[in-house]
Amino acid sequence: MILIVDDNQNNLFSLKKLLESKDFQVDTAESGREALGKALKNDYALIILDVQMPEMDGFEVAETLAGYSKTKEIPIIFLSAVNTEKKFITKGYASGGKDYVTKPVDPEILLLKVKTFYNLQEQSIAMKKTQQSLELEVKGRRESQVTMKSQIDHFHLMLESLPQIAFTLNQDGIVDFVNGKWYEYSVSDTLFPETHSDDFDIAEEFARCKKKGKALEMEVRIKNRKSGDFRYHLLRVTPVRDEIGIKNWVGTFTDIDDQKKVEKEKDEFLSIASHELKTPLTSIKAYVQLLDRKLKLEKESAEAGFMVKVHDQIEKLNTLITDLLDVSKIENGKLKINKKPANLENTIKNAIDTILQTHGENTVKIDRHGFIPEILIPFDEIRIEQVLINFLTNAIKYSPQNNQVIVTTFVDEEEQEVKVNVTDFGIGIPDYKQESVFHKFYRVEESSLQFQGMGIGLYICSEIIKQHHGSIGVSSIVDEGSTFYFTLPLN
Ligand code: ADP
């Protein structure tokens, strides 16, 4: 808005009309005092000020305006009919005015000047606003930096007070914070502790998980710098995400060495027991086969039926003992995987055939969905068949009301892996127990009384898949069914 100040009402009226005709908003004042009052109250982009006025002349008004921070920046155009002498013009400029127009006013000249000042003032107001908002933003950022720093300090303090080794890695996977415990196992604040030669390399395993954006969890022996002993630790590295993606990683090593020692003693007992059981069982099996041949029993006779039952039970016992032996092999790091390029489709077919033979083709229905292209993948055929047979046996065992099972395969080109799903429509597993079914000797309570088992099949499967650098998992809904899956890298 523009303020016109003139004691002559006719002048005021004609200037107002002139500016309004060019779409300017205009306010008027008839004296210097009224002008000052209005300028302090309202926001003006420009003041057109008559020099000659009674009581307070234009120069006095301009000088007073220059004294207030609110009004000191407002441009002023002086109007005067008489004082065109140089000294008056100089006075006009010195008192804060910006330009000078003589009366009688040439409308075109006045409009040109008004437009220029008006635009300049608008621009300077806009610039000031931008500057203010920039200052606000800088202030806000500075404040949030301070808050963030104090949050990080607080977080580091928390990590420092943990009994575990704790550390963080930045977005690029480089260690950028370690707590005091770290130095009991590592010489440098950026290098992972030294691991046992039989265990996986931490940096390599982490790089693999980082690529997939997934958390890392592994049991690993790391060397204590003081004693030189390797102690078992559970290593967990979890990604911290924000709206954009992974911001950084938080990791801990938890000492599980004592727990591992107790477990080892139990495993040693199991290992000895299963080895000792295996030898007499093998003889029992051989003698029963001999007896079967010698007796030449009638196929339909009751004795022949008993013989079949004896064979079945011996097979069950054999599977149990073999599984127990596998567990002790895993514990001793002796479960060796013999990877060779092979056709996965054949392995799936063999597993399905074995299940159909042992369960009878009429009692179960196994559908095969999806397909695998004719490519060879490096894997251990015997061990992967064992995983498939385990999934299929469970799918049938835990589906007493439904005999349908679906085996589906996908090839994920992006991840460079093949995925095998085994779906059943059985009793399902509650959400919070799904992860535990892959733990050693874990059985879901709800079903453990109704179904026989030892809870080691899936543990062996997960170890086999882990050794193939694949992943294993389950999704399930209680009373609707479960889908167990595993993946294998294509190369
Ligand atoms: P086992 O069957 O001998 O108990 P596993 O290791 O094969 O041992 O399975 C562990 C547990 O997971 C089982 O006890 C059972 O509670 C649950 N489970 C496995 N497969 C299924 C399935 N297909 N449906 C429902 N529960 C299952």
Residues whose N, C-alpha, C, O or C-beta is under 5 A from the ligand:
A	BS01	ADP	N394 A395 Y398 G426 G428 I429 V437 Y442 R443 V444 S447 Q452 G453 M454 G455 I456 G457 L458 Y459 S482
